[in-house]
Amino acid sequence: MHPMLNIAVRAARQAGSLIMRSLQHVDHLEITAKGLNDFVTDVDRLAEQEIINTIKKSYPEHAIMAEESGETGQNDVVWIIDPLDGTTNYLHGFPHYCVSIGVMVKGRIDHAVVFDPMRDELFTASRGEGAKLNDRRLRVSKRKDLNGALIATGFPFKYPQHIDAYMQMFAAVFPKVADIRRAGSAALDLAYVAAGRVDGYWEIGLENWDLAAGKLLVEEAGGSVTNFTGGDKVLDKGHVVAGNLSLHAHLQKSIAPFVVDNLK
């Protein structure tokens, strides 16, 4: 395991332990609204600080891009951190959330960790080394088209201006597939694409910390992750389509008629 991936795993597990311990008193957490339907808790902040402290012990010069504390430092290496992806799920006792850490080196994600502390599932990847779940090699599903596919998605709850376009996409995709899941954690959705648990995924308006680790997981598992027009500027745009190469093309084609200018 690459030294930076090893540190990312250690940081994710330590944050995961904190998240699980805090489940015992989730009703007493201080909750702050960052925006429309967007919440942050003491656990988010403490888990993020735990991750940053672990990273800084080994790499004090590296830069940080974190959901709660923002960007600090300047370096060719940037750690992109979501300490608790799925905070709303966590607050409601819905057992689907994770820690997400991506390591970007000279503008490219080279290492990734997505850790689900509830299930003790550790998804990892390093560029050119493949993706793994608890040391088992991952591959995206082999489904060639949308017929019979299980697709993951997420509602653009932070961006009501995109609701109409999203619902048109949903209406176009739904009749073609076996079913659609909306579980509430983008990082885990992408990890599940990498693991072949879902065949494809699309979502509008994500942030770098939602996408960084999951994108590499899918790519290292043999899949494709692009923006809605097929470009690779996923982190810049925040609009994502993912799946194996064949299914990705079918999913992208299905939503393409509803990709308005501000989604390109």
C-alpha positions, 0 to 999 in steps of 0.5 A: 500500500502506498504510504499516502493511502496508508495514512488515508486509511488510518485517518478514515478509520479513526474518524469512523470510530469517532462517528460510531461512538457519537451514535450513542448521543446523536439526539444531543448533537449541535446541528447547524444549517449551512444552507437549504437542507444542508446540515453540519454537526459536532461530529462532522467537525470533530471527525474532520479535525481527526482526519486532518491531524492524522494527515498533518503528523505525516505530511505537514506541508500538504494542502487540505480541501475539507468540507467544513474547514475549507482550503488551507495551505498550498502544495502539489498534494491536496487532501480532499476530505468529506468527514461524514458524507450522509449527515442527514442519514446519520442524524435520522439513524439511517445506516448509510454514510461514510468517510471520504478522502481523496489525495490529489497530486498535481491536479489528479486524484491518485489515492482514494478511501471511502470508509463505511463505519456502520458496515466496516467496509473499506473501499480503497484505490491507488491510480494504476493499482486497481480498487479494493473492498477490504482487500478484495479486488473490485470490478464494475458490473458487466451489464451492457445497457439499461435493461435490468439495471439498478441505477443510483442517483441523488436529488439536487436538494441544494439546487432547486433551480435544477429540479425540473431538469432532474425530474425530466432525467429521472422520467427518461431513465426510470422506464428503461431500468429495473429500479433506481435507488436514492440512498443519500451518500454520493461517495458510497454511491460511487463506491457501490458502482465500483463494487458492481452493487449498482450498475450506474449513477448520475447526480447534479451539483456535487462538491469536490469532497463528494466526488474525489475518492469515488471517482478514482474508485470507479475508474480503477474498477474499470468504469467511467466517470464523466460530466453530463457532456462526457468530459472529464472535468467532473470536479469542476462541474459537480455533475456526474455520470458513472458506470461501466463503459457501455452502460455509461454511454446509455445512461448519458444518452438518456439524460442528454436531452435534458442537460440545459446550458447551466448543467454542461 
